[in-house]
Amino acid sequence: MMYQLKNNVSTFISILFLVFIAGVGSSFSQETVTSYLKKARELYEIHDFEGAITHNLSALKIAKENKDEFSELVAHHQVALIKSRTNDIEGALKIHLQKLKIFEKRKLKNLNEKEQQFYIDILVSTVNEYVDLKNYHEAEKYVNKAIELSKQFNYEKGELFSLISLANVYSLTERYPDALFYLEKASQLEEYKNREQASAFLILYKARVFYNQQKYQQSIFELEKIEMPISRKMYSSLNRQEINNLFAGSYQGLGNQEKATFYFEEELKVFDENDQLRMKLDPKIMKAYDTLLLQEDIDKLTNVSKKQQSKLYLVMICLGVLLISFFIFYKVSQNKNKKKFKALMEQLNEKKENKKPIAPESSKKKRETKIEDDKVRELLFKLEIFEKGEKYLDRNSTLAEVAKKLNTNTSYLSKIVNHHKGLTFTKYLTELRINYALNRLKNDPKFRSYTIKSIAQEVGFNSGEPFAKAFKAKTGIYPSYFIKELEKELV
């Protein structure tokens, strides 16, 4: 017993140890991913793009192993920024559009605060990529969405950069008053004071607006702010090229050719620097990331294919069950119908042997009331002549018409039929007609070749549907089935 107790205690301690190790391992993995992502960001800032991609790939590997979807998204976003900086704008856009779809599938209302803010950051990056590709229509669509969501989620940083991005779009599409309005609106946000990068872009876009309006001195005034407090690292190579181009164009517009030439030469230097940055980036490193991205796409397609196959199998199983159920139901119905047909034929043959007149079944019931009234006797006699003369086959045999022919009123005729036949006048007519149809179909091969509509009209119905319903109500089978079985039996 002592040994068993020791053994249980050891087991319990082992479980606690494993839980502790798992927790530590998970925490360690998270810290490692975070450190890789942080280092990748630092390397990106100093333009060591190769190192940044390598660290992002390491972060992606660990995040995938631990199913840390958010860290995966951050790593992909950082690589997209590198692609954008090295002028692979379409590659960057592709990554961001894929990641936006992931968020949208999860539904925005289900995102936590950190995810909501990151979603807006990706939207703003997507806007900038569309701007670089000169697709201003898509850029405006995405930036308006970013502004709307920033307000909804109370994310002022997102609103700040969204407003500046919108001003950027307006400045490039010659809507200069709107561009200046939104730049001013952005500068009034509290968040603007804490964001040097926002100030950097606001200055650049203002300078661009003034330059395009040929206000060269105001453009230079704005651009000179970049030379003073604003760090040049805030700008991408494309931004720096534009800054030098605006300086050069503004000085040229003011007739200062010397300074214009200086800034044109600076623009060429930036262009060369950007080429060198791209050349420094080992193609194998970027290819490793692109291959990883392609493998993700393949895995998704494979998973989708597997899900589709599973759904297809499920649908096939359900269809199989339905088909089997239908087959069983059909067989059971067929057996029931055959029994009904057989019983009906026996009934018809019995009537033929007894040579009983065709009349509603309810007329065979014994009546307790004795007919003493001559008027009643006379009307019943007329009804018998009506039945034998098959006057009920006339489609105009309404209660009013029959009462008129029998020289009585509708109320009295209805009462007599109800009392002595046990049916309403309409049901009385219907039963006479169905009995007639049964006998004639049995004995007249030509009649069986008619369409259901023609048979219906022949026996007093206006169309095929009410006839088929009445036939089924009386016999339990449809006239088409009755005819088919008759043909088989009488061959």
Buried (B, 14 or more C-beta within 10 A) or exposed (E): EEEEEEEEEEEEEEEEEEEEEEEEEEEEBBEBBBEBBEBBBEBBEEBBBBBBBBBBBBBBBBBBEBEBEEBBBBBBBBBBBBBBBBBBBEBBBBBBBBBBEBBEEEEBEEBEEEBBBBBBBBBBBBBBBBBBBEEBEBBBEBBBBBBEBBEEBEBBBBBBBBBBBBBBBBBBBEBBEBBBBBBEBBBEBEBBEEBEBBBBBBBBBBBBBBBBBEBBEBBBBBBEBBEEEBEEEBBBBBBBBBBBBBBBBBBBBBEBEEBBEBBBEBBEEBBEBBEEBBEEBEEEBBEBBBEBBEEBEEEEEEEEEEEEEEEEEEEEEEEEEEEEEEEEEEEEEEEEBEEBBEEBBEEBEEBEEEEEEBBBEEBEEEEEEEEEEEEBEEBBEBBEEBBEEBBBBEEEBBBEEBBEEBEBEBEBBBBBBBEBBBBEBEBBBBBBBBBBBBBBBBEEEEBBEBEBBEBBBBBBBEEBEEBBEBBBEBBBBBBBBBBBBBEEEEE
